[in-house]
Structure formats: structure tokens, C-alpha cells
Amino acid sequence: MSANREISADKFVFGCHRFGFGPAPGGGPVIVEKHVVPMVKTAWEQGIRTFDSAVLYRATLQFGQALEALHIDPNSVRLQTKCLRYLGLSVDAKEHQPELSLQGTPARYHGLTDKWDTSPTAVEQQICRERIEYGGASLAGVALHDPPDMEKQVGLVWEKDIRPAVEFLKKAKRSGFIERIGLGIKEPGFVNRFVTEEPGTLDYAGITFCPAILDQLLPVIAQSREQKFQITLMGINYGQAFTLTEDPLTAPPFLYNYEVANAEERALMSRFYRICGSTPLLHLAAAVAGLLVAHFPESVTQIVTATGTPARLVETMRLIREAHVPAPVWSELKAAGLIPKEFPVS
């Protein structure tokens, strides 16, 4: 496989997830001056101008503070965020985030937990808070955050939980307050459900990415060309499952798709690990993301990097452009059914 994929800086988006959840490098809580400012500075220097956050991430205030500290005009960056989930008192409420995600949360968010409120009033409050906290005049995009998770956790009624929120976002888009309406989801199959229920609404589908979902993702790419929406690869697995350097079957607990990996997920990741051999899992994930952008440039328009240190951000961007996976590894992954046979590997 030839490397040096031509991927411009505007295809990269910095994921603000760790600005709220951490963990900070070396452990402990997130501190803006120590952890957030250097990351934003490096992203800016690398040419990144779009940042991805969410009310749930508890991250946008820290991002806005970093912009102020760096004297970067917030209107010179593009912030895309998410709604439906909000922060409320942790009284008689279940925390849906795993402890591995919460260990670096800044003190101001202690005692709060994630809840669901999909009403138009709540959506307005959620996105206004995000706009205020980062400091710009408008939002580059607002995605409906994890409706499949909502269905599993508390139940979902489309006419009550999705359509009113969508109608409010349409009004906000017409007013110029937001530019695009999207999804932020872990399950690619939900895209088809959404475009069927809300035709002509979707501007972008943010999908939690790892090579293991390619068989589900390729049909969504085909659908994106027909339905005229774009795809964002959400990058949490760059920072978790696909960075493991030991067999996932015996590795310490790690996150897979925002949750602590279960036995089935450990076994799946172990198959990737054993086939990749001396090729690091991160190299495979980065190469797949880069190939998706290179081969489907009109559909796959954003790669969200989720990294914890400036050096890691620079390295991740380099790997997306240059990571090499030997031809025998590609062949074995395809033979094992872990990578679709039709996926272009060069």
C-alpha cells in the first residue's frame, strides 16, 4: 500500500472530549492552562480550525478559556456540538458514563450527571450554553447526541423525542444560529432510520469510528451520495481500543465505543491484534481513516482526532496521512472477515 495520502488540514477536526472527561496526561483532573491550552495551540498550528464538543463532554467552557488565553478570536474557529443529553443533579439518576471516562473531570462538574431532555426548550438551552461557553457568534453544526443510546437506556419515542428537536434545529438553522444539522452516534444503522423519518434534514452523520465497523459504514457512504449528506469519523478509538500494545484479551480494562470493553469486544479486538502482528493497531485505524477520506472525499469530509497530548495529535495526523499496512496484513484481515473485501487498501 502506498502512503502519503493527500489529506488537507481542513479535513481534521479536534475532538474536545478529553477537555471535560480527561484523564489528563499522567492522571489527575483537567487543568486548562496545563492541558487544554497546549492542545488547542498545537491544533491551531497544525491548521485545524474545526473543533467538536458536546454538552455531555463538560468540555466547551475549557475550550473557550483556552481560546481566550491564546488570543484566538472564537469566530475564527468552527465549533460543532451536540444536544439531547444535558448535565443535571446526580440525585436519583444513573450515571451512564464509565468511570474510565470520568476520572479527570474538572471539579466544577462533580455532583452532576448526564440526563436526557429532548424538548425544544431544552435543546435551545443546550446549544445556547455551548455557544456562550466557546464565545463565538454561531455554531458550525449541532448533532443529535446518541439517540440509539437513549432508546436503550430510557426509551425513545420519535414523535416526542426526535421530531420536535429536529424542528427546533431547523428553525435555528434558518435563523443563522447553526450552519448544519447532524447526528452523533455509535451505530451506523441509525443513519438510515433518520433519513427515512426526517428526509432532507441531515447535513452530516458523525459516527464513532474504528475499522471494525467498515461493513456497516460502507453502505452509509453509498447512501450519503444519494441523500446529499456528509460523514464525520468520530475518533474515540484512536485513544482507546486501537492504541493497545498488548493482546486485548488480557489487557487491563479499556474503552471500546465509549464503554468498557466486554468479553465479546475483547475477543474481536484480539483478532485484529493477532493478525496485525508487528503493525500497531493505531496504524491500522489511522490508515483506514485516511483511505476513507482519500477514496470518498465528497462523502467522508471530517476525521475527528481524540488525543491527550500535543505530540500525540501531531503523530495521529501524520499516521492518517502516512501509516503503512503491509499487503499480507490487509489480505489476512479480509480473509478473516474483519475488513470488507471491497474496501480499497491502496
Secondary structure, DSSP 8 states (H G I E B T S, - for coil): --------GGGEEEE-HHHHH---TTSS---IIIIIHHHHHHHHHTT--EEE--GGGT-HHHHHHHHHHTT--GGGSEEEEEESEEEEE-SS----S-HHHHTT--GGGTTEEEEE--SHHHHHHHHHHHHHHH--SSBSEEEEE-HHHHHHHT---IIIIIHHHHHHHHHHHHHTSBS-EEEEES-THHHHHHHHHSTT--SEEEEE--GGGHHHHHHHHHHHHHHT-EEEEE-GGGTTGGG--S-TTTS---EETTEE--HHHHHHHHHHHHHHTTS-HHHHHHHHHHHHHHH-TTTEEEEEE--SSHHHHHHHHHHHHH----HHHHHHHHHTTSS-TT----
